[in-house]
Amino acid sequence: MRSIFFCFVTCLIGFAIGLMVNIFVIGDQFITYSHFHTPNLSETMSTNVDNHTIKDTGTDENQMVHDPMEDEEALIYESYAVLNALHEKDYNQLKTLAHPDKGVTFTPYSTVDLQSDRVFKADEIAEFESNLTLYIWGMNQESNEPIQMSIHDYIDRFVYNVNYLEAPCIGINHVISSGNALENVSTAYKGLEFVEFYFPGSDPEENGSDWSALKLIFEQYNNKYTLVGFIHSEWTV
């Protein structure tokens, strides 16, 4: 509850200054950075992410070590690249960010079930624009009916339901807020990295329950972070 309270306060600060900076959560600490999502994102990605995922110490040609700060920077840049692809509905670009073998798992609510959650391979993601198939994505936690939607409708409702490029709170391997659904990202994706983009509630009549979050799950592949999962979170009944 304390971390949720602090996040709520810092989110208000973020809104008050016009979203000029983002608030990052690493563990229990709040750290501010200038916005990473710039118009020159592709240039930034090519010059920063590829060079900052793994650091070569130069001491042993076979020894590569992680630099924690540079890993976090690479993780954030990859995250914004994913959000930008979603924002532009650029599924060819999203394909290049997905894990080439495992693809991407889509989880409509906070609780991940890797046995039943729908998975799309990278090549399938590239075909999203022309794919009008209706899929079952899980159970609607409000109506207890199957979630039957096209990919486009699902993404609009359970992935990019708000403009997460403008999210005022960002958690790195940290769940900012949770409802009554089990948050099992750390066990379902054990050992992997995730970034949560969070919007606090804005409707006074909802008493803060209209918050929304999107988690992006990443796994290292060939010394680069690749997307393996989307988790949508919201307050559920």
KAFENSUL-V848438 format. One record per backbone hydrogen bond with DSSP energy under -1.0 kcal/mol. NH is the residue of the N-H (numbers start at 1). CO is the residue of the C=O. If there is no record, write none. Layout:
NH/CO + NH/CO
//
This chain:
5/1 + 6/2 + 7/3 + 8/4 + 9/5 + 10/6 + 11/7 + 12/8 + 13/9 + 14/10 + 15/11 + 16/12 + 17/13 + 18/15 + 19/14 + 22/33 + 23/168 + 24/31 + 25/170 + 26/29 + 29/26 + 31/24 + 33/22 + 38/36 + 41/38 + 44/40 + 45/41 + 46/42 + 47/43 + 48/44 + 50/45 + 52/48 + 53/49 + 55/65 + 63/60 + 65/55 + 71/67 + 72/68 + 73/69 + 74/70 + 75/71 + 76/72 + 77/73 + 78/74 + 79/75 + 80/76 + 81/77 + 82/78 + 83/79 + 84/80 + 85/81 + 86/82 + 87/83 + 88/84 + 90/85 + 91/89 + 94/90 + 95/91 + 96/92 + 99/227 + 103/99 + 104/120 + 105/228 + 106/118 + 107/230 + 116/113 + 117/113 + 120/104 + 125/121 + 126/122 + 127/124 + 128/125 + 135/149 + 137/147 + 140/145 + 144/140 + 147/138 + 148/146 + 149/135 + 154/150 + 155/151 + 156/152 + 157/153 + 158/154 + 159/155 + 160/155 + 164/162 + 166/163 + 167/164 + 169/198 + 170/23 + 171/196 + 172/25 + 173/194 + 188/184 + 189/185 + 192/189 + 193/218 + 195/216 + 196/171 + 197/214 + 198/169 + 199/212 + 206/203 + 207/204 + 209/206 + 212/199 + 213/233 + 214/197 + 215/231 + 216/195 + 217/229 + 218/193 + 219/226 + 221/224 + 226/219 + 227/97 + 228/217 + 229/217 + 230/105 + 231/215 + 232/107 + 233/213
//
